[in-house]
Amino acid sequence: MRIVEVITDARHTDSLAGIAEHFEPADFWYGVTNEDGRRSFRFLVDDESRQQIVDALQSLLGTAEKSHIIILPIDTVLPRPSEEEEEGRKRQAVSATREELYSQITKGAQLGSNFLFLTVLSTIVAAIGLAEDNVAVVVGAMVIAPLLGPNIALAFGTALGDRELMWQALKTNLAGVSLALTLSVAIGLVWQVDFTSEEIISRTDVNMGGVVLALASGAAAVLSLTTGLSSALVGVMVAVALLPPTATLGILLGNGQPQLAFGAALLLAVNLVCVLLSAMTVFLLKGVKPRTWLERTKARQSVAISLILWAVLLLTLVVVILIRSSLAD
């Protein structure tokens, strides 16, 4: 459950009470009118009706000056809901509103000093772990690497038809991968690594199991966000890490190993495409879409184009994997 607080002009009291009567939140109350003519209204809402109430509030208030809609988290509500109500909540498709998801996901698309610094640090850590065949160090690099965020933001922006978010996520993604690749190539030029290292070899061999893992991990990332289980993202980061194959690719290129580097590049491409495709699909299945009809029309166009693009790319990569596997046999 959440508290949806509205701070707006007191003249909207009857309209807001009408919204409460229509959607029947768990509770609705408001305070006294301030000197500026505004008052605070609060809705205690469950996951099922929260998006509908927020949409109705946005339609009512629009661009009204000095009006704010605030969604507040709740730790505990007493008395506790019955078992039937709790089971009903667990079956809901999305426990976070579009606006809550937007606020959380867009943080991963921000191209700032923290993102670049984390990318540099995680690349160095990954390179050391790969060169020394130390799986614990590689896992540490996976967790601190910020490369998963822009891809989830790109899929989310596509589902909403938000071109600004899509462009920002794409720029951040390209900047992160380019920085990690450039740095790892430089490391490869000055550090002669052992190419028999299991951590390196495992990221030059791509099979259909890796494709399935990347698809499942991309879906799990979105599910962890839409259901409010963001802590599960740590496991997803490890499962579908984008940084180790990028670092492996750079190190191998720096050491003059183009054949092995091709395998790492193929793994990186598979992970990127699978994450985008599965994340976008789950957003659609969960009903994440824009609020207005015009925005939904635009979103359908971007979604259709993107789904076709990623599906064709994935099919192409699968063909390359099968051909490469047959030649190796």
C-alpha positions as CSV (number, residue, x, y, z in Angstrom):
1,M,0.0,0.0,0.0
2,R,1.0,3.6,-0.5
3,I,-0.2,7.1,0.6
4,V,-1.0,9.3,-2.4
5,E,-0.9,12.9,-1.1
6,V,-2.3,15.8,-3.1
7,I,-1.5,19.4,-2.3
8,T,-3.7,21.7,-4.3
9,D,-6.3,24.5,-4.1
10,A,-9.2,23.8,-1.7
11,R,-11.7,24.4,-4.5
12,H,-10.9,20.9,-5.8
13,T,-12.2,19.3,-2.6
14,D,-15.5,18.1,-4.1
15,S,-13.7,16.7,-7.2
16,L,-11.1,14.8,-5.1
17,A,-13.8,13.5,-2.8
18,G,-15.6,12.2,-6.0
19,I,-12.4,10.4,-7.1
20,A,-12.2,8.8,-3.6
21,E,-15.9,7.7,-3.8
22,H,-15.4,6.3,-7.3
23,F,-12.2,4.3,-6.7
24,E,-12.9,3.5,-3.1
25,P,-9.4,3.7,-1.6
26,A,-8.8,2.2,1.8
27,D,-9.1,5.6,3.3
28,F,-9.4,9.3,2.3
29,W,-8.9,12.4,4.4
30,Y,-7.8,16.0,4.1
31,G,-6.5,18.8,6.4
32,V,-7.4,22.4,6.9
33,T,-7.0,25.1,4.3
34,N,-3.8,27.1,4.5
35,E,-3.4,30.8,4.1
36,D,-2.5,30.3,0.4
37,G,-5.9,28.6,-0.2
38,R,-4.4,25.1,-0.5
39,R,-4.9,22.0,1.5
40,S,-3.5,18.5,1.8
41,F,-5.5,15.5,0.6
42,R,-4.4,12.0,1.3
43,F,-5.5,8.7,-0.2
44,L,-4.5,5.4,1.4
45,V,-4.5,3.1,-1.7
46,D,-3.5,-0.5,-2.4
47,D,-1.5,-1.7,-5.4
48,E,-4.6,-2.6,-7.5
49,S,-6.1,0.9,-7.7
50,R,-3.0,3.2,-7.2
51,Q,-2.3,3.7,-10.9
52,Q,-5.9,4.5,-11.7
53,I,-6.2,7.0,-8.9
54,V,-2.9,8.7,-9.9
55,D,-4.1,8.9,-13.5
56,A,-7.4,10.4,-12.4
57,L,-5.6,13.0,-10.3
58,Q,-3.3,14.0,-13.1
59,S,-6.3,14.4,-15.4
60,L,-8.1,16.5,-12.9
61,L,-5.2,18.8,-11.9
62,G,-3.4,18.8,-15.2
63,T,-0.9,21.7,-15.1
64,A,-2.6,23.4,-12.2
65,E,-0.2,25.8,-10.5
66,K,1.1,25.0,-7.0
67,S,-0.4,21.5,-7.2
68,H,1.6,18.5,-6.3
69,I,1.0,14.7,-6.3
70,I,3.3,12.8,-3.9
71,I,3.5,9.0,-3.5
72,L,4.7,8.0,0.0
73,P,5.9,4.5,1.0
74,I,4.3,2.7,4.0
75,D,6.1,0.2,6.2
76,T,3.1,-1.2,8.1
77,V,-0.6,-0.7,8.2
78,L,-2.7,-1.7,11.2
79,P,-5.0,-3.6,11.4
80,R,-3.3,-5.9,9.0
81,P,-5.2,-6.9,5.8
82,S,-7.0,-10.3,5.8
83,E,-5.5,-13.3,4.1
84,E,-7.9,-12.9,1.1
85,E,-6.9,-9.3,0.6
86,E,-3.2,-10.2,0.9
87,E,-3.5,-12.9,-1.7
88,G,-5.4,-10.5,-4.0
89,R,-2.5,-8.0,-3.8
90,K,0.1,-10.7,-4.6
91,R,-1.8,-11.4,-7.8
92,Q,-1.6,-7.8,-9.1
93,A,0.4,-7.3,-12.2
94,V,2.3,-4.2,-11.1
95,S,2.8,-3.0,-7.5
96,A,4.5,0.2,-8.6
97,T,2.8,2.9,-10.7
98,R,4.2,4.2,-14.0
99,E,5.4,7.3,-12.2
100,E,7.2,5.4,-9.5
101,L,8.9,3.2,-12.1
102,Y,9.9,6.2,-14.1
103,S,11.5,7.9,-11.1
104,Q,13.4,4.7,-10.2
105,I,14.5,3.6,-13.7
106,T,15.5,7.0,-15.1
107,K,18.3,7.2,-12.4
108,G,20.0,4.4,-14.3
109,A,20.0,6.4,-17.6
110,Q,21.7,9.4,-16.2
111,L,25.2,10.0,-17.7
112,G,27.1,11.7,-15.0
113,S,30.4,11.5,-13.2
114,N,29.3,8.7,-10.8
115,F,28.2,6.5,-13.8
116,L,31.5,7.0,-15.6
117,F,33.6,6.6,-12.4
118,L,31.8,3.3,-11.5
119,T,32.3,2.1,-15.1
120,V,36.1,2.8,-14.8
121,L,36.4,1.1,-11.4
122,S,34.3,-1.9,-12.4
123,T,36.3,-2.3,-15.6
124,I,39.6,-2.3,-13.7
125,V,38.3,-4.8,-11.2
126,A,36.9,-7.0,-13.9
127,A,40.2,-6.9,-15.8
128,I,42.1,-8.0,-12.7
129,G,39.7,-10.8,-12.0
130,L,39.8,-12.1,-15.6
131,A,43.6,-11.9,-15.8
132,E,44.1,-13.7,-12.5
133,D,41.2,-16.2,-13.1
134,N,39.6,-15.0,-9.8
135,V,35.8,-15.6,-10.0
136,A,35.1,-13.6,-6.7
137,V,36.8,-10.5,-8.1
138,V,34.8,-10.8,-11.4
139,V,31.5,-11.2,-9.5
140,G,32.4,-8.0,-7.5
141,A,32.9,-6.2,-10.8
142,M,29.5,-7.4,-12.0
143,V,27.7,-6.0,-8.9
144,I,29.3,-2.5,-9.0
145,A,29.1,-2.1,-12.8
146,P,26.2,0.3,-13.8
147,L,25.7,-1.0,-17.4
148,L,22.4,-2.8,-16.8
149,G,20.5,0.4,-15.8
150,P,20.6,2.2,-19.2
151,N,19.3,-0.9,-21.0
152,I,16.3,-1.3,-18.6
153,A,15.7,2.5,-19.1
154,L,15.9,2.1,-22.9
155,A,13.3,-0.7,-22.8
156,F,11.1,1.3,-20.4
157,G,11.3,4.4,-22.6
158,T,10.3,2.4,-25.6
159,A,7.3,0.9,-23.8
160,L,6.1,4.5,-23.0
161,G,7.1,6.0,-26.3
162,D,9.3,8.4,-24.4
163,R,11.9,9.5,-27.0
164,E,13.8,11.7,-24.6
165,L,14.3,8.9,-22.2
166,M,15.2,6.5,-25.0
167,W,17.8,8.8,-26.4
168,Q,19.3,9.5,-23.0
169,A,19.4,5.8,-22.2
170,L,21.0,5.1,-25.5
171,K,23.7,7.7,-25.0
172,T,24.5,6.5,-21.5
173,N,24.6,2.9,-22.7
174,L,27.0,3.7,-25.6
175,A,29.2,5.9,-23.4
176,G,29.5,3.2,-20.7
177,V,30.2,0.3,-23.1
178,S,32.7,2.5,-25.1
179,L,34.5,3.6,-22.0
180,A,34.8,0.1,-20.6
181,L,35.9,-1.3,-24.0
182,T,38.5,1.5,-24.5
183,L,39.9,1.1,-21.0
184,S,40.1,-2.7,-21.3
185,V,41.9,-2.5,-24.7
186,A,44.5,-0.2,-23.0
187,I,44.9,-2.7,-20.2
188,G,45.3,-5.5,-22.8
189,L,48.0,-3.5,-24.5
190,V,50.2,-3.3,-21.4
191,W,49.2,-6.5,-19.6
192,Q,49.9,-9.9,-21.2
193,V,47.2,-12.2,-19.8
194,D,47.0,-16.0,-19.7
195,F,44.4,-16.9,-22.4
196,T,43.8,-20.3,-20.8
197,S,42.2,-18.5,-17.9
198,E,38.8,-20.1,-17.3
199,E,37.2,-16.7,-16.6
200,I,38.3,-15.5,-20.0
201,I,37.6,-18.7,-22.0
202,S,34.1,-18.9,-20.5
203,R,33.3,-15.5,-22.1
204,T,34.5,-16.4,-25.5
205,D,32.2,-19.4,-25.9
206,V,28.5,-18.6,-26.6
207,N,25.8,-21.2,-26.8
208,M,22.0,-21.4,-26.7
209,G,22.1,-21.7,-23.0
210,G,23.6,-18.3,-22.8
211,V,20.8,-16.9,-24.9
212,V,18.1,-18.4,-22.6
213,L,20.0,-17.1,-19.5
214,A,20.1,-13.5,-20.9
215,L,16.4,-13.6,-21.8
216,A,15.4,-14.9,-18.4
217,S,17.6,-12.4,-16.6
218,G,16.3,-9.4,-18.6
219,A,12.8,-10.5,-17.7
220,A,13.8,-11.0,-14.0
221,A,15.2,-7.5,-13.9
222,V,11.9,-5.9,-14.9
223,L,9.9,-8.2,-12.6
224,S,12.0,-7.2,-9.7
225,L,11.3,-3.5,-10.4
226,T,7.6,-3.8,-11.2
227,T,6.9,-5.9,-8.1
228,G,9.0,-3.7,-5.8
229,L,11.7,-6.3,-5.2
230,S,14.6,-4.2,-6.3
231,S,17.0,-6.1,-4.1
232,A,16.7,-9.0,-6.5
233,L,18.5,-6.8,-9.1
234,V,21.8,-7.8,-7.5
235,G,21.3,-11.4,-8.6
236,V,20.3,-10.2,-12.0
237,M,23.4,-8.1,-12.3
238,V,25.5,-11.2,-11.7
239,A,23.4,-13.4,-14.0
240,V,23.4,-11.2,-17.1
241,A,26.6,-9.2,-16.5
242,L,27.5,-6.9,-19.4
243,L,30.8,-5.8,-18.2
244,P,32.9,-9.0,-18.1
245,P,32.4,-9.8,-21.8
246,T,33.1,-6.1,-22.6
247,A,36.4,-6.3,-20.6
248,T,37.2,-9.7,-22.1
249,L,36.7,-8.3,-25.6
250,G,39.0,-5.3,-24.9
251,I,41.7,-7.3,-23.3
252,L,41.8,-9.8,-26.1
253,L,41.9,-7.1,-28.7
254,G,44.7,-5.4,-26.9
255,N,46.6,-8.7,-26.8
256,G,46.1,-9.3,-30.5
257,Q,43.6,-12.2,-30.2
258,P,40.9,-11.4,-32.8
259,Q,39.4,-14.9,-33.0
260,L,38.8,-15.2,-29.2
261,A,37.7,-11.5,-29.2
262,F,34.9,-12.4,-31.7
263,G,33.5,-14.8,-29.2
264,A,33.4,-12.2,-26.4
265,A,31.8,-9.7,-28.8
266,L,29.2,-12.2,-29.7
267,L,28.4,-12.8,-26.0
268,L,28.1,-9.1,-25.3
269,A,25.8,-8.6,-28.3
270,V,23.6,-11.5,-27.2
271,N,23.3,-10.2,-23.6
272,L,22.5,-6.7,-24.8
273,V,19.8,-7.8,-27.3
274,C,18.2,-10.3,-25.0
275,V,18.0,-7.9,-22.1
276,L,16.3,-5.3,-24.3
277,L,13.9,-7.7,-25.9
278,S,12.8,-9.5,-22.8
279,A,12.6,-6.4,-20.7
280,M,10.4,-4.7,-23.2
281,T,8.2,-7.7,-23.5
282,V,7.7,-7.9,-19.8
283,F,6.8,-4.2,-19.6
284,L,4.1,-4.8,-22.2
285,L,2.8,-7.9,-20.5
286,K,2.6,-6.0,-17.2
287,G,0.5,-3.3,-18.8
288,V,3.1,-0.5,-18.5
289,K,1.8,2.1,-20.9
290,P,1.4,5.9,-21.2
291,R,-1.6,7.7,-19.7
292,T,-3.2,9.5,-22.6
293,W,-4.6,8.0,-25.9
294,L,-2.2,10.1,-28.0
295,E,0.9,9.0,-26.0
296,R,-0.3,5.4,-26.3
297,T,-0.6,5.7,-30.1
298,K,3.0,7.0,-30.3
299,A,4.2,4.2,-27.9
300,R,2.6,1.5,-30.0
301,Q,4.7,2.6,-33.0
302,S,8.0,2.7,-31.1
303,V,7.3,-0.7,-29.5
304,A,6.4,-2.4,-32.8
305,I,9.6,-1.1,-34.5
306,S,11.8,-2.0,-31.5
307,L,10.4,-5.5,-31.0
308,I,10.9,-6.3,-34.7
309,L,14.4,-4.8,-34.6
310,W,15.5,-6.7,-31.5
311,A,13.9,-10.0,-32.6
312,V,15.6,-9.8,-36.0
313,L,19.0,-9.1,-34.3
314,L,18.5,-12.0,-31.9
315,L,17.6,-14.3,-34.7
316,T,20.7,-13.2,-36.6
317,L,22.9,-13.8,-33.5
318,V,21.4,-17.2,-33.0
319,V,22.2,-18.2,-36.6
320,V,25.8,-16.9,-36.1
321,I,26.1,-19.0,-32.9
322,L,24.8,-22.1,-34.6
323,I,27.2,-21.7,-37.6
324,R,30.1,-21.0,-35.2
325,S,29.3,-24.1,-33.2
326,S,29.0,-26.3,-36.3
327,L,32.4,-25.1,-37.6
328,A,34.0,-25.7,-34.2
329,D,32.7,-29.3,-34.3
